[in-house]
Amino acid sequence: MTTVAVPIRTNRRKVARRILRNPLAITGLVVLVLAIVLAVFANVLAPHEPTQTQLDQAFAPPGTAGHLLGTDDLGRDVLSRIMFGLRASLHVGLLAVATSLVIGVPLGLMAGYFRAIDALISRLTDLVLAFPFLILAVGLAAIRGASLGNAAIAIGIAQIPGVIRIVRSETLRLKSLDFVAAAIVEGASDAWVLGRHILPNAASVIIVQATVAIPAAVLGEAVLSFLGLGIQPPAPSLGTMLSDAQQFAARAPWAAVMPGLAIMLLTLAFNIVGDSLRDALDPKASRR
C-alpha cells in the first residue's frame, strides 16, 4: 500500500504558547491592542473634538490642563488628533492589505500552480516592482485624487507584486510535496487542489505577509497625507499633523514629535508581532 504524506498543519496552541513566551511579542501585542482601542473608541476617549480650535490655547505645551500632549498652532488638542489619526492609519492599512490580498493571492496561486501563465504573471510583477513602492503609491494616488479611500487603494495596488511573489513561492513549494501529487494522481481537479490543499497550507505565510504589509501601508498613508495626497484637512491624520507641524517645529516641537512617535510605535509593534508570528509558525521551530 502506498503511503501518502500528510500535510503538516500548525498546532494553534503551540503557536500561541511560543508567542506568549516571547516578551518582545507580548510588548508588541500590548501596543497594538492599545492603539486599536484608542482608534476604535476615539469618539469616547478623546478629550476634545479633533477639529476643535482654541486660538487662545495655541502652542500649549504638554502637561497643560486639559491638553495632556499639548496643542498645535490652532489650539487643537494633539492627543485627540493622534487618536483619530490612528483610526485613519489603521483604516488605510487594513483596507490596503485587504486589497492586495484579494488580488495578489489568486494571482500568486495561479502563477505557482499553472506553468502556462507563470511567465506572464511573473513578468508583469517584475515590471511593477521596478518602481519603488512609495513612488508607485504616490503616482496612483495623484491619478485617482486625494482621499482616504483612494490612498488605501493606491497603497494596496502597490503591495500586490510582493503578495504575488510570496504566494507563488509558497505554492511552488507545496506543489512539490507528496500529498499534493497524490491528490492530482487521484484525479482531483485543479480548483480542488488549490482550495483544499495548497491555500490552507499557505495560510500561515499569507497571514505573516499581511502583518508585515500593514506597517508599510501605515507609513505609505503618512507619506501620502504629508504630501497632500491622502486624507484632507481638517480631518486628522498622522501624516497631515506632521505636515502642519513642520512650519513651527522650533516653536512647538511636540506637535511633530508626538504624531511621529505614534507612527513609529505603531509600525514597530506590527513588525515585532509579524516577526514573532513568523518564528512561531516556522516548521523548524515546531519540532523543537
C-alpha positions as CSV (number, residue, x, y, z in Angstrom):
1,M,0.0,0.0,0.0
2,T,1.4,3.4,-1.0
3,T,2.0,5.8,1.9
4,V,0.8,9.3,1.3
5,A,2.4,12.2,3.1
6,V,0.0,14.2,5.2
7,P,0.5,18.0,5.2
8,I,1.8,19.4,8.5
9,R,-0.8,21.8,10.0
10,T,0.4,24.2,12.6
11,N,-0.9,23.5,16.1
12,R,-2.6,26.7,17.2
13,R,-2.0,26.1,20.9
14,K,1.7,25.6,20.3
15,V,1.9,28.8,18.2
16,A,0.1,30.7,21.0
17,R,2.5,29.3,23.6
18,R,5.5,30.3,21.6
19,I,4.2,33.8,21.2
20,L,3.3,34.2,24.8
21,R,6.8,33.0,25.9
22,N,8.3,35.9,23.8
23,P,8.4,39.1,25.9
24,L,9.0,41.2,22.8
25,A,5.9,39.7,21.1
26,I,3.8,40.5,24.2
27,T,5.0,44.1,24.2
28,G,4.1,44.4,20.5
29,L,0.7,42.9,21.1
30,V,0.0,45.3,24.1
31,V,1.0,48.3,21.9
32,L,-1.3,47.1,19.1
33,V,-4.2,46.4,21.4
34,L,-3.8,49.9,22.9
35,A,-3.6,51.5,19.5
36,I,-6.7,49.7,18.3
37,V,-8.7,50.6,21.4
38,L,-7.8,54.2,21.1
39,A,-8.7,54.2,17.4
40,V,-12.0,52.4,17.7
41,F,-13.2,54.3,20.8
42,A,-11.7,57.7,19.8
43,N,-15.1,59.3,19.9
44,V,-15.5,58.3,23.5
45,L,-11.9,58.5,24.8
46,A,-10.7,61.7,23.0
47,P,-10.8,64.7,25.5
48,H,-11.7,67.1,22.6
49,E,-13.1,67.1,19.1
50,P,-10.1,66.7,16.8
51,T,-11.1,69.7,14.7
52,Q,-12.0,72.0,17.6
53,T,-9.9,75.1,17.5
54,Q,-9.0,77.2,20.6
55,L,-6.8,80.1,19.4
56,D,-6.2,81.3,22.9
57,Q,-4.7,77.8,23.7
58,A,-2.4,77.7,20.6
59,F,1.0,76.1,21.2
60,A,0.1,75.0,24.7
61,P,3.0,72.7,25.9
62,P,2.4,69.1,27.0
63,G,1.0,68.8,30.5
64,T,-1.2,71.9,30.2
65,A,-4.5,71.4,32.0
66,G,-6.9,69.7,29.6
67,H,-4.2,69.1,27.0
68,L,-2.0,66.2,28.1
69,L,0.1,66.3,24.9
70,G,-0.2,70.0,24.2
71,T,-1.9,71.8,21.3
72,D,-0.9,72.9,17.8
73,D,-0.9,76.3,16.1
74,L,-4.7,76.4,16.0
75,G,-5.1,75.3,19.6
76,R,-6.3,71.8,18.6
77,D,-5.6,69.0,21.1
78,V,-2.7,66.9,19.9
79,L,-3.8,63.8,21.9
80,S,-7.3,63.9,20.4
81,R,-5.9,64.3,16.9
82,I,-3.5,61.4,17.4
83,M,-6.4,59.1,18.5
84,F,-8.4,59.9,15.3
85,G,-5.2,59.8,13.3
86,L,-4.6,56.2,14.5
87,R,-8.1,55.3,13.3
88,A,-7.3,56.7,9.8
89,S,-3.9,54.9,9.7
90,L,-5.4,51.6,10.7
91,H,-8.3,52.0,8.4
92,V,-6.0,52.7,5.4
93,G,-3.6,49.9,6.5
94,L,-6.3,47.2,6.7
95,L,-8.1,48.3,3.5
96,A,-4.8,48.4,1.6
97,V,-3.7,45.0,2.7
98,A,-7.2,43.5,2.1
99,T,-7.0,45.0,-1.5
100,S,-3.5,43.5,-2.1
101,L,-4.5,40.1,-0.7
102,V,-7.8,39.8,-2.7
103,I,-5.9,40.4,-5.9
104,G,-2.5,39.1,-5.1
105,V,-3.3,35.8,-3.5
106,P,-5.3,34.3,-6.5
107,L,-2.6,35.6,-9.0
108,G,0.1,34.1,-6.8
109,L,-1.7,30.8,-6.6
110,M,-2.2,30.7,-10.4
111,A,1.4,31.7,-11.1
112,G,2.8,29.0,-8.9
113,Y,0.4,26.2,-10.0
114,F,-0.1,26.8,-13.7
115,R,3.2,27.0,-15.6
116,A,1.5,28.2,-18.7
117,I,0.6,31.6,-17.2
118,D,3.5,31.8,-14.7
119,A,5.8,33.7,-17.1
120,L,3.2,36.3,-17.9
121,I,2.2,37.0,-14.3
122,S,5.9,36.9,-13.1
123,R,7.0,39.4,-15.9
124,L,4.2,41.8,-15.0
125,T,5.1,41.5,-11.4
126,D,8.7,42.3,-12.2
127,L,7.6,45.3,-14.2
128,V,5.6,46.8,-11.3
129,L,8.4,46.0,-8.9
130,A,10.8,48.1,-11.0
131,F,9.1,51.1,-9.4
132,P,9.8,51.9,-5.8
133,F,6.8,51.2,-3.5
134,L,6.2,54.8,-2.4
135,I,6.8,56.2,-5.8
136,L,4.2,53.9,-7.3
137,A,1.7,54.7,-4.4
138,V,2.2,58.4,-4.8
139,G,1.7,58.2,-8.6
140,L,-1.5,56.2,-8.2
141,A,-2.9,58.5,-5.5
142,A,-2.1,61.5,-7.7
143,I,-4.0,60.0,-10.6
144,R,-7.0,58.9,-8.5
145,G,-7.2,62.1,-6.4
146,A,-6.6,62.8,-2.7
147,S,-8.9,60.9,-0.3
148,L,-8.6,58.2,2.4
149,G,-10.2,55.6,0.1
150,N,-8.0,56.4,-2.9
151,A,-4.9,56.4,-0.7
152,A,-5.8,52.9,0.6
153,I,-6.4,51.6,-2.9
154,A,-3.2,53.1,-4.3
155,I,-1.1,51.6,-1.5
156,G,-2.9,48.2,-1.9
157,I,-2.2,48.1,-5.6
158,A,1.5,49.0,-4.9
159,Q,1.7,46.0,-2.5
160,I,0.2,43.4,-4.9
161,P,3.5,42.4,-6.5
162,G,5.0,41.5,-3.1
163,V,2.0,39.3,-2.3
164,I,2.1,37.6,-5.6
165,R,5.8,36.7,-5.2
166,I,5.3,35.3,-1.7
167,V,2.2,33.2,-2.6
168,R,3.8,32.0,-5.8
169,S,6.9,30.8,-4.0
170,E,4.9,29.0,-1.3
171,T,2.6,27.4,-4.0
172,L,5.7,26.1,-5.8
173,R,7.0,24.6,-2.6
174,L,3.7,23.0,-1.7
175,K,3.1,21.7,-5.2
176,S,6.2,19.6,-5.0
177,L,5.1,17.8,-1.8
178,D,3.7,14.3,-1.8
179,F,0.2,15.0,-0.6
180,V,-0.4,17.4,-3.5
181,A,1.0,15.0,-6.0
182,A,-1.2,12.2,-4.5
183,A,-4.3,14.4,-4.9
184,I,-3.5,15.1,-8.5
185,V,-2.9,11.4,-9.2
186,E,-6.3,10.5,-7.7
187,G,-8.0,12.8,-10.2
188,A,-8.6,15.9,-8.0
189,S,-9.4,19.0,-10.1
190,D,-7.1,22.0,-10.1
191,A,-9.6,24.1,-8.2
192,W,-9.9,21.4,-5.5
193,V,-6.1,21.0,-5.1
194,L,-5.7,24.8,-4.8
195,G,-8.7,25.3,-2.5
196,R,-8.3,22.3,-0.2
197,H,-4.6,21.6,-0.2
198,I,-2.4,24.5,-1.2
199,L,-4.3,27.5,0.0
200,P,-5.0,26.2,3.6
201,N,-1.3,25.2,4.0
202,A,-0.1,28.6,2.6
203,A,-2.4,30.5,5.0
204,S,0.3,31.0,7.6
205,V,2.7,32.6,5.1
206,I,-0.2,34.8,3.9
207,I,-1.0,35.9,7.5
208,V,2.6,36.8,8.2
209,Q,2.8,38.7,5.0
210,A,-0.3,40.7,6.0
211,T,1.2,41.6,9.3
212,V,4.3,42.8,7.6
213,A,2.4,44.7,4.9
214,I,0.2,46.7,7.3
215,P,3.0,48.8,8.8
216,A,4.2,49.6,5.2
217,A,0.7,50.7,4.4
218,V,0.6,52.9,7.6
219,L,3.9,54.5,6.5
220,G,2.5,54.9,3.0
221,E,-0.6,56.7,4.3
222,A,1.5,59.0,6.4
223,V,3.7,59.9,3.4
224,L,0.7,60.5,1.1
225,S,-1.1,62.6,3.7
226,F,2.2,64.5,4.3
227,L,2.3,65.3,0.6
228,G,-1.3,66.3,0.5
229,L,-2.4,63.2,-1.5
230,G,-4.1,61.3,1.4
231,I,-6.6,62.4,4.0
232,Q,-7.5,66.1,3.5
233,P,-7.6,68.7,6.3
234,P,-9.3,69.4,8.6
235,A,-9.8,65.6,9.0
236,P,-7.0,64.4,11.4
237,S,-4.2,62.2,10.1
238,L,-0.8,61.5,11.5
239,G,0.8,62.5,8.2
240,T,-1.1,65.8,8.0
241,M,-0.2,66.5,11.6
242,L,3.5,66.2,10.6
243,S,3.0,68.3,7.6
244,D,1.3,71.1,9.5
245,A,3.8,71.0,12.4
246,Q,6.9,71.4,10.2
247,Q,6.2,75.1,9.9
248,F,6.6,75.7,13.6
249,A,8.8,72.8,14.6
250,A,11.2,75.0,16.5
251,R,8.4,76.8,18.5
252,A,6.3,73.7,19.3
253,P,8.3,70.5,18.6
254,W,5.8,68.4,20.4
255,A,3.3,68.9,17.6
256,A,5.6,67.0,15.3
257,V,7.3,64.6,17.8
258,M,4.0,63.2,19.2
259,P,2.5,62.0,15.9
260,G,5.9,60.9,14.7
261,L,6.3,58.7,17.8
262,A,2.8,57.3,17.2
263,I,3.7,56.3,13.7
264,M,7.0,54.8,14.9
265,L,5.4,52.8,17.8
266,L,2.5,51.5,15.6
267,T,4.8,50.3,12.7
268,L,7.3,48.9,15.2
269,A,4.6,46.9,17.0
270,F,3.3,45.4,13.8
271,N,6.8,44.4,12.7
272,I,7.5,42.8,16.1
273,V,4.3,40.9,16.0
274,G,4.8,39.8,12.4
275,D,8.4,38.6,13.1
276,S,7.2,36.7,16.2
277,L,4.3,35.2,14.3
278,R,6.7,34.1,11.6
279,D,9.0,32.5,14.1
280,A,6.1,30.7,15.8
281,L,4.8,29.3,12.6
282,D,8.2,28.2,11.4
283,P,8.1,24.4,10.8
284,K,11.7,24.0,12.1
285,A,10.7,25.8,15.3
286,S,7.6,23.5,15.7
287,R,9.9,20.4,16.0
288,R,11.9,22.0,18.9
